[in-house]
Amino acid sequence: MQPEPGTLEARLGGIGRALFIPTHLGRGLSAAEIGALPTRSGSALNPTYWVLSPNTLTDVDWLIFLESTSYPRGAPSLSNWKG
């Protein structure tokens, strides 16, 4: 399922397949522009999917974006992973 147009995922996916982006907690970015980003609705196929929102840019120092990954069916849920 493709992300809705204008969402952070759609914009990043148009740049590259894998990105390592320093966000610096959103410093230097326009608060109005960040706040205007629509949030993706999520993924019906992957209940462990974590939606990127405008706060994603202001809540973290770095963002790693992978346009797609594979996840084997029946694998342990990622939502319980403690890293």
N, C-alpha and C positions, 0 to 999 in steps of 0.2 A: 504494500500500500504506500503510495507516494505521499509525502507531506503536503499539506495545503499550501498554496502560493502565498508568499510573503512571510511564512514562518521562519524561525531561525534555522531549522533543519533544511528547508528549501533553499535558503540563501547560501548556507554553507555547502550543501550538496552541489550547488552550481559552481563552486570554486575549485573543489577537488575531492578525491575519494577518501583521503586521510589527511587531517589537519591537526597541528599542535599549535594552539593559539594562546598567547599571553593576554589575559583579559585585565589583569591588574585591578580586580574588583570594580571594573567599569570606569575607573578614572580616565578622564579625557574623552569619554563618550557622552553625547548629548542625552540627558535624562528623558527628554521628550521623544527622541528617536528610539531609545531603548523601550520606553513605555508603550510606544505605538506598535511594537512587534506583536503580531497575533500568536497565540499559543496553539500548537498542534493538538488535535483531538486525541491522539494516542494510537495504540495499535491493538486491534481486535485479535490479532494472531499471537501476540506476545504479551501476556499479562505482566511480565517483569519489566516491560519497556518504561523508561524514565523520560518523560516529556521535557524538552528544553523550553524554558519560559524566558521572558525578559529578565527575570531575576537571576537566571543562570549567568548572565554576563556580569552582574554586580556581586554575586555571592561567592565567586571562586577567583583564584589568581590565574589559573590555567584551564583551558578547555581542550580536551582531545575529542575530535569528531571523526567517526568512521562512517562513511556513507552507507555501508552495508556490512553485515557479518553473517556467519552461519551459526545456527544453534541446533544441536541435535534434539529431535523430539524424544521425550522421556528423560532428558538430562535433569539433574537437580535444579530446583528453582534458584534463580539468581537473587531473588528478593531476600533470601535468608543469608546471603554471603556476607561475612563480617570483614573480609580482606585483611 
